[in-house]
Amino acid sequence: MAPVKRRNLLRGLVSAGALPALARSQPQQPQTASGVFLERPATGQPHKGKVLLALQAHSDDIPLSASGTVAKLIEEGYTGYLVRASNDDMGDASGLGTMGTIGENVLGNERDNARIAEVLGCKRHFDLNYNNHRMAGVSLNELICRLIFLIRLVKADTVVCWDPWAHDEENPDHYTVARAVEAACWMAGRAHDYPEQFAAGLEPKTVQDKYYFARRPEITRVVDISKQIDKKIDAIRANVAKGPGGHSGSRLRAERISSSCARASER
């Protein structure tokens, strides 16, 4: 199977109005004929008191692949946090994002990530600042330990991240972060893993629910983000330093306004 291009992935995700997601420990909802669960909008804030940790390798991962789901869960009561593992110093391919020096890439993506967290309604964001495209050489145990610390610190109930079991993933940062998150979600709840963190006031915290996204996902749950489509576009627009984000987001916003005006004129 040919690699999925982010330009095409963006168009497909937004036009569908829903995010393929793996939520392996989520309570089951009505099943479709294909065996996929459809997570519809909830009334009120049923998740009040819960904490969501959205993790990405790069500043454009969540905006393109899961920003609608993150916005939906926060609107439904979650307190949200955004984690970016790399510093995005490699920038992006020609024609994507904003071209610049390595230093300009770092600063631009740092600013974008802060803005994305604000757009999605996150309480805070964290930058781990590993070198972009070099995370395959990072100590996996070190990364797991840092993520365990964050899970315990914010008391995360649910995570959103790349799927550690996905096929056709060519980016080493994506699958390294995904593997570390999967391990950290389990280990964070164990009393004998990194007990020195308890001396700092932290406690064991097991993550209950996981939403995973991928280039070629094993779809077990589809999240209806029709009410959050504007926030998804805003998150994409905020990401101008990397990926097809900022420019495509602005185009999508213009197309959505044009479409709304056309529907209004027909009434």
N, C-alpha and C positions, 0 to 999 in steps of 0.2 A: 504494500500500500504506500502511495506517495505521501511525503510529509505534508501536513496541513499548513498552509500559509496563514499568517496572522491576519492579513488583510481579509481573506475569505472567512476565517473563523469569526472575526468581528461582525461581519455582515450577517452571518448565520445566527449567531447568538442573539443579536439585537432584534432581527426580524422575527425570530421564533418567540420572543417575549418570555422565554423560560430558560432555566439553567439545568443541564444534566448534572445530577449530583448523586454521590454515594453517601448515604446516611445509614451506616451499617447497624447502629444501635438506636436509631430513631424509632419511636412508636409508629406502627404501621397505619396508613390511611387508606382510603378506598383504592383498590387496585384496578388498573385499566385492563383491557382485553389482552394487551401485550405482556402483562405481568409487571408493568412499571407503576410505581406509586406516584400519584399526583398530589403534591403539597399545595393546597389552595391558600389564599389569603385568610388569616385568622381575624376574628373579631376582637377588638380591644387589645390588651397587652397580656396575653396568656404566659409570656416568658419573663414577666417582671421578676427581677431578682436573680436571673441567670446571667452568665458572662460568656461572651463570644470572643474567641481569639482567631482572627483572620491572618493567615501567614502566607507570604509570597517571597519568592526568590528575588524578583525584580519589581520595579515600581509599576509596571503595566500588567502584571499577572492578574491581580484581583480586579482592577477596572475592566479588563477585557473578558475575563472568564467567570467572575463570581460577584461582581459589585451589586447586582440586583438582589441576589440572595442575602448578602451581608446587610444591605439597606433594609430588606424586608424583615429580617430577624431583629434588627435594632429597633425598627418601628414597632415591632410586636413585643417589645419589652426588654430585650437583651441589652446589657452594657457591653459595648464593643471596643476592642483593641486591635490595632493593625501592626503587624511585624513585617519588616523587610529585611531579608538576610544579606543581600549583597549591596554594594555601594553604586552599582550600575556604571562603573568607571569606563567600561568598554563602549558605552553608548549603544548605537544600533546600526543596522545596515543602511547603505545609501538609500535615501528616499523615505526613511522611517525616522520619526522623532526630529530632534534638532541637532544638526551636526555641530561638533565642537571639540575642544581638546579634552584630554582625560580629566583634568581639573574641572572644566566647565560641565562635563557630563555628571561628575559627582555632585556638584552644587545644584545643578538643574534638577536632577532626580530627587535629591534630598528635599528640595522645596516642593516638588510635585507630590511626593509621598505625604508630606504634611498636609497639603491641600486636599488630597484624596481622602485622608482620614477625616478631615473636617466635613467634606461633602457627604460622606457616608454616615456621619453622626457618631464617629468613634470618640471615646473619652480621651484616648491617648494613643500615640504611635511609638514604636521602637525601631531603631535602625541598628542592625548587627554589624554592618560595614565590612563584610568579607569582599574580596576582589571578585568582580564579575567574571564569569566563565572559568573560575579557578576553584570552585567549591568541591570538585572531585578530589582535590588534594588536601582539603581541610580535615582535621581530626573529627571523625564522626562522633566519637565519645565527647569531645569538647562541645560540639554543636548540640548534641542531645542534652548535655548537662545545662547549657544555657537555656534551652527550651523548657526543660523541667523547671528551672528557676522561674521562668516567666509564667508557666502554667500555674505553679504554686502561688506566685506573687499576686496574680490577678484573680486566682481561684476559677480558672476556666472550666466551664461545663461543656462547651461545644467548640470545635475547631472547623475552619474552612481552609483547605490547602490543596496542593497538587496530589494526585493519587499515586501512592508509592508502588502500586501494582500495575500501573498503566503500560500499554504497549506504545511503540513508535515515539518514545520520548528521546529526543536527541540532545537536549540541553542538560549538561551535567549539574548545573545549579538546581534545576527543577527536581531531578530525581534524588539528589543528595538531601535537599530540604525535606522532601516528602518522606524519605526513609527515616530521617531524624525525628520528624513530627510523629510518625507512627510509633516509634519506640518511646519517645518522651511522653506521649499520652498514657501509655501503660505504666512506665516506670515512675511517673510523677505521683502515682497513688501508693507507692510501696515505701514502707517505713525504713527499709534498710538501704535504699538508694539515695546517696548524697545526704546523709543525716545531718551533716554540718549546716545545711540550710535551715534546719529547725532551730538552731541556736540563734538565727537571725529573725526568728518569729514566724517562719513559714510552717505550713503543715502539709501532710500528704494530700494530694488532690487528684482524683481519677477523672479523666475526661469521659463523659458519657456518650456524646454524639459527635459524629464526624461527617462533614460534607466534603467530598473529594471531587475535583474536576480534572480533566485530561484532554489531550489532543484527540485521542480515540477512546472515549470513555465506555466503560461497561455501565450502561444506564440502568439504575435501579430506582431512581427517584427523579421526577421532574418538578421543579419549583416554579410556580406561577408568579412571575414578577411584573405582571401587567401594570400594577399600581406603582411600581418602582422604576419603570422604564425611563422616566425623566432623570431620576437620580443616577441611574446607570450611565446615561449619556453625559451627565454633568461630571461624573467620575472619569469617564473617558476623555472628556474635554480638558480636565485638569492635568492630564498626563501628557504634556507637550514635549518633554525632553527625550522620551523613549517610545518606541513602538508607533503604530498607526494612530495613537490616541488622540492628541489634541486636534489635529486637522480633520480627522474623520469624525470626531465627536461633534465638532462645529457643523460639519456637513449634515450629520444625522439630526442635529437640533433644527437646522434650517428645513430639512425635509419633513420633520415631524410638524413644525409650525405650518408649512405649506399644506400638508395633508389635512390638518385640523381646519384651516381656513377653507379648503375646498369642501369638506364635509359640511361646514356651517353654511356655506353658500347654497348647498343643495336643499337645505331644510326650508 
